[in-house]
Amino acid sequence: MSATIALGNIKGRRIDATLSLIQHSLIIVGLMVALGTFKPSVADNAVADSQYAAESANTVEVPETEEALKPAAEELPLYLQRVLDFVSRRYRVAPEALVPIFEAAQAVGRERRLDPLLIIAIIGIESRFNPFAESASGAKGLMQVIPGYHLDKIPQGAGLQPFLDPVTNIQVGVHVLEEAIRWRGGLTAGLQHYGGAPEDPDTGYANKVLAEKERLAQAARRGYGARG
């Protein structure tokens, strides 16, 4: 039992260190950067496709070695670089502003065993990658979380405006999505609940998110030449 607890602590420290560095990156880079150009490499299609398949699987294991504890943000795999380029053009957002968001989606997705492309698709539908977005109903941030309903999900150490912090918003939003999927008994129903339309017989919100996820997956397979 003590070995299991120790291993859990190691994994927790590794994830916390990664997310902490991503938060620092967001502060340094800024969310409204409009300068510079980012062109992901697409030299090895086969490698990128295998990376996407591995990241999308629900059985990804977090490395358990001491090497995994090094406090360095993970480099985006090639398939996510391709998706980032596609999203940058589709939503007209500077690539530099997207990198920390994609890093957070990758880290939280791996921790929660959720496809990062699903997280990214929801962010696109909900906020168009604007971390300061706020709806008329009070939903805030990248994943449009309503603070009054989800204060219990804020991780320890979050700042004064946790729902406007991209990393915290993604952490809380994914937690909300997981609860919705479990409660409703499936992804489509869970997405409908997340989107505030659980009784919609046409499942319009879920269809929109899943269609966006498929566009991202196509961009991952085709490379940055994919069109939105």
RODO-2510 file (C-alpha; in nm, 4 decimals, decimal comma):
residues 228
     n   res          X          Y          Z
     1     m     0,0000     0,0000     0,0000
     2     s     0,2845     0,2430     0,0872
     3     a     0,4393     0,1804    -0,2558
     4     t     0,1072     0,2593    -0,4234
     5     i     0,0736     0,5825    -0,2266
     6     a     0,4307     0,6815    -0,3100
     7     l     0,3711     0,6158    -0,6802
     8     g     0,0547     0,8245    -0,6705
     9     n     0,2485     1,1087    -0,5100
    10     i     0,5168     1,0870    -0,7795
    11     k     0,2542     1,1061    -1,0553
    12     g     0,0800     1,3934    -0,8795
    13     r     0,4021     1,5932    -0,8436
    14     r     0,4886     1,5348    -1,2067
    15     i     0,1487     1,6561    -1,3305
    16     d     0,1479     1,9536    -1,0931
    17     a     0,4967     2,0551    -1,2108
    18     t     0,3926     2,0322    -1,5751
    19     l     0,0765     2,2376    -1,5254
    20     s     0,2639     2,4933    -1,3144
    21     l     0,5155     2,5482    -1,5937
    22     i     0,2363     2,5813    -1,8475
    23     q     0,0782     2,8510    -1,6294
    24     h     0,4091     3,0377    -1,6195
    25     s     0,4316     3,0077    -1,9974
    26     l     0,0904     3,1684    -2,0311
    27     i     0,2003     3,4597    -1,8156
    28     i     0,5174     3,5107    -2,0182
    29     v     0,3716     3,4621    -2,3622
    30     g     0,0402     3,6357    -2,3006
    31     l    -0,2902     3,5332    -2,4406
    32     m    -0,3198     3,8034    -2,7013
    33     v     0,0188     3,7677    -2,8700
    34     a    -0,0072     3,8750    -3,2312
    35     l     0,3540     3,8597    -3,3431
    36     g     0,5705     3,5844    -3,4847
    37     t     0,5103     3,2819    -3,6994
    38     f     0,4913     2,9166    -3,5993
    39     k     0,5196     2,6435    -3,8586
    40     p     0,4988     2,2925    -3,7170
    41     s     0,7128     2,0304    -3,8841
    42     v     0,5244     1,7686    -4,0828
    43     a     0,8193     1,5723    -4,2158
    44     d     0,7197     1,2364    -4,0748
    45     n     0,3534     1,1562    -4,1356
    46     a     0,3738     0,8009    -4,0104
    47     v     0,5229     0,9083    -3,6779
    48     a     0,2570     1,1762    -3,6329
    49     d    -0,0262     0,9329    -3,7003
    50     s     0,1115     0,6842    -3,4502
    51     q     0,1455     0,9621    -3,1931
    52     y    -0,2184     1,0595    -3,2442
    53     a    -0,3329     0,7008    -3,2035
    54     a    -0,1322     0,6645    -2,8835
    55     e    -0,2500     0,9922    -2,7317
    56     s    -0,6148     0,9206    -2,8192
    57     a    -0,6173     0,5820    -2,6492
    58     n    -0,7740     0,5589    -2,3063
    59     t    -0,4950     0,3408    -2,1723
    60     v    -0,2075     0,5877    -2,1762
    61     e     0,0115     0,5305    -1,8714
    62     v     0,1953     0,8152    -1,6987
    63     p     0,5700     0,7389    -1,6867
    64     e     0,6707     0,6220    -1,3414
    65     t     1,0471     0,6807    -1,3499
    66     e     1,2374     0,9592    -1,1753
    67     e     1,3069     1,1038    -1,5217
    68     a     0,9364     1,1844    -1,5454
    69     l     0,9666     1,4147    -1,2434
    70     k     1,1881     1,6675    -1,4216
    71     p     1,0023     2,0020    -1,4142
    72     a     0,9840     2,0614    -1,7883
    73     a     0,6759     2,1226    -1,9979
    74     e     0,6160     1,8474    -2,2507
    75     e     0,6867     1,9276    -2,6123
    76     l     0,3752     1,8969    -2,8220
    77     p     0,3761     1,5812    -3,0354
    78     l     0,3708     1,6284    -3,4094
    79     y    -0,0002     1,5575    -3,4463
    80     l    -0,0866     1,8317    -3,1956
    81     q     0,1482     2,0733    -3,3718
    82     r    -0,0501     2,0072    -3,6883
    83     v    -0,3773     2,0658    -3,5064
    84     l    -0,2415     2,3850    -3,3512
    85     d    -0,1567     2,5246    -3,6939
    86     f    -0,5057     2,4358    -3,8177
    87     v    -0,6729     2,5968    -3,5150
    88     s    -0,4578     2,9091    -3,5482
    89     r    -0,5843     2,9645    -3,9018
    90     r    -0,9410     2,8524    -3,8383
    91     y    -0,9961     3,0732    -3,5334
    92     r    -0,7469     3,3488    -3,6222
    93     v    -0,5503     3,3119    -3,2996
    94     a    -0,1737     3,3624    -3,2788
    95     p     0,0070     3,0265    -3,2544
    96     e     0,2110     3,1509    -2,9576
    97     a    -0,1089     3,2068    -2,7612
    98     l    -0,2324     2,8558    -2,8420
    99     v     0,0787     2,6627    -2,7378
   100     p     0,0179     2,6831    -2,3583
   101     i    -0,3503     2,6001    -2,4086
   102     f    -0,2594     2,2907    -2,6092
   103     e     0,0014     2,1929    -2,3496
   104     a    -0,2624     2,2183    -2,0772
   105     a    -0,5122     2,0149    -2,2815
   106     q    -0,2469     1,7488    -2,3363
   107     a    -0,1454     1,7338    -1,9685
   108     v    -0,5000     1,7321    -1,8287
   109     g    -0,6173     1,4878    -2,0956
   110     r    -0,3392     1,2475    -2,0062
   111     e    -0,4084     1,2816    -1,6345
   112     r    -0,7829     1,2244    -1,6795
   113     r    -0,7494     0,9726    -1,9651
   114     l    -0,9442     1,1952    -2,2027
   115     d    -0,8603     1,2649    -2,5674
   116     p    -0,7002     1,6126    -2,5814
   117     l    -0,8699     1,6690    -2,9168
   118     l    -1,2074     1,6481    -2,7418
   119     i    -1,0940     1,9107    -2,4910
   120     i    -0,9639     2,1349    -2,7695
   121     a    -1,2862     2,0918    -2,9680
   122     i    -1,4961     2,1987    -2,6694
   123     i    -1,2739     2,5032    -2,6154
   124     g    -1,3208     2,6005    -2,9790
   125     i    -1,6992     2,5690    -2,9619
   126     e    -1,7352     2,7332    -2,6211
   127     s    -1,4942     3,0279    -2,6350
   128     r    -1,3085     3,0265    -2,9676
   129     f    -0,9901     3,0085    -2,7578
   130     n    -1,0577     3,3369    -2,5788
   131     p    -0,9554     3,2802    -2,2130
   132     f    -1,1476     3,5903    -2,1060
   133     a    -1,4776     3,4954    -2,2718
   134     e    -1,7859     3,5407    -2,0547
   135     s    -2,1429     3,4545    -2,1480
   136     a    -2,4649     3,6300    -2,0527
   137     s    -2,5315     3,3466    -1,8073
   138     g    -2,1985     3,4036    -1,6325
   139     a    -1,9991     3,1158    -1,7822
   140     k    -1,6309     3,2058    -1,7934
   141     g    -1,3080     3,1191    -1,9666
   142     l    -1,1929     2,8704    -2,2259
   143     m    -1,4420     2,5966    -2,1389
   144     q    -1,7176     2,8371    -2,0248
   145     v    -1,7501     2,7113    -1,6689
   146     i    -2,0163     2,8691    -1,4453
   147     p    -1,8278     2,9559    -1,1234
   148     g    -2,1232     2,9368    -0,8851
   149     y    -2,1814     2,5703    -0,9627
   150     h    -1,8239     2,4466    -0,9555
   151     l    -1,6309     2,6225    -0,6794
   152     d    -1,5676     2,2819    -0,5224
   153     k    -1,3640     2,1779    -0,8259
   154     i    -1,1055     2,4574    -0,8089
   155     p    -0,7629     2,3017    -0,7422
   156     q    -0,5676     2,4080    -0,4367
   157     g    -0,3401     2,7042    -0,4986
   158     a    -0,5496     2,8586    -0,7761
   159     g    -0,5299     3,2367    -0,8077
   160     l    -0,7846     3,5074    -0,7369
   161     q    -0,9484     3,4663    -1,0799
   162     p    -0,9256     3,0880    -1,1250
   163     f    -1,1891     3,0616    -1,3958
   164     l    -1,0041     3,3104    -1,6144
   165     d    -0,6774     3,1204    -1,5740
   166     p    -0,6526     2,8905    -1,8780
   167     v    -0,4953     2,5940    -1,6984
   168     t    -0,7362     2,6056    -1,4040
   169     n    -1,0317     2,6550    -1,6373
   170     i    -0,9355     2,3456    -1,8372
   171     q    -0,8864     2,1415    -1,5195
   172     v    -1,2287     2,2391    -1,3858
   173     g    -1,4010     2,2105    -1,7248
   174     v    -1,2727     1,8568    -1,7779
   175     h    -1,3869     1,7639    -1,4273
   176     v    -1,7350     1,8970    -1,5082
   177     l    -1,7388     1,7033    -1,8362
   178     e    -1,6347     1,3801    -1,6643
   179     e    -1,9158     1,4149    -1,4121
   180     a    -2,1661     1,4797    -1,6905
   181     i    -2,0531     1,1732    -1,8871
   182     r    -2,0774     0,9490    -1,5789
   183     w    -2,4141     1,0868    -1,4751
   184     r    -2,5697     1,0717    -1,8207
   185     g    -2,4138     0,7376    -1,9084
   186     g    -2,2253     0,8220    -2,2278
   187     l    -2,0263     1,0772    -2,4236
   188     t    -2,3079     1,2189    -2,6380
   189     a    -2,5479     1,2577    -2,3459
   190     g    -2,2659     1,3942    -2,1318
   191     l    -2,1803     1,6563    -2,3916
   192     q    -2,5448     1,7579    -2,4139
   193     h    -2,5519     1,8051    -2,0385
   194     y    -2,2274     2,0021    -2,0485
   195     g    -2,3723     2,2259    -2,3186
   196     g    -2,6844     2,2946    -2,1134
   197     a    -2,9244     2,1092    -2,3429
   198     p    -2,9673     1,7618    -2,1911
   199     e    -3,3197     1,7182    -2,3272
   200     d    -3,2483     1,8200    -2,6866
   201     p    -3,3593     1,5200    -2,8978
   202     d    -3,1413     1,6343    -3,1875
   203     t    -2,8272     1,6395    -2,9683
   204     g    -2,7197     1,9549    -3,1491
   205     y    -2,4444     2,0565    -2,9076
   206     a    -2,2835     1,7127    -2,8975
   207     n    -2,2951     1,6886    -3,2761
   208     k    -2,1244     2,0256    -3,3065
   209     v    -1,8445     1,9293    -3,0667
   210     l    -1,7891     1,5876    -3,2240
   211     a    -1,7857     1,7388    -3,5738
   212     e    -1,5207     1,9865    -3,4605
   213     k    -1,3205     1,7044    -3,3023
   214     e    -1,3315     1,5170    -3,6326
   215     r    -1,2022     1,8247    -3,8165
   216     l    -0,9137     1,8404    -3,5708
   217     a    -0,8432     1,4706    -3,6224
   218     q    -0,8382     1,5211    -3,9995
   219     a    -0,5937     1,8092    -3,9576
   220     a    -0,3752     1,5844    -3,7429
   221     r    -0,3683     1,3213    -4,0167
   222     r    -0,3300     1,5504    -4,3175
   223     g    -0,0855     1,8014    -4,1757
   224     y    -0,0920     2,1772    -4,1600
   225     g    -0,2145     2,2005    -4,5175
   226     a    -0,5610     2,0946    -4,3967
   227     r    -0,8271     2,3562    -4,4523
   228     g    -1,1001     2,4554    -4,2091
***
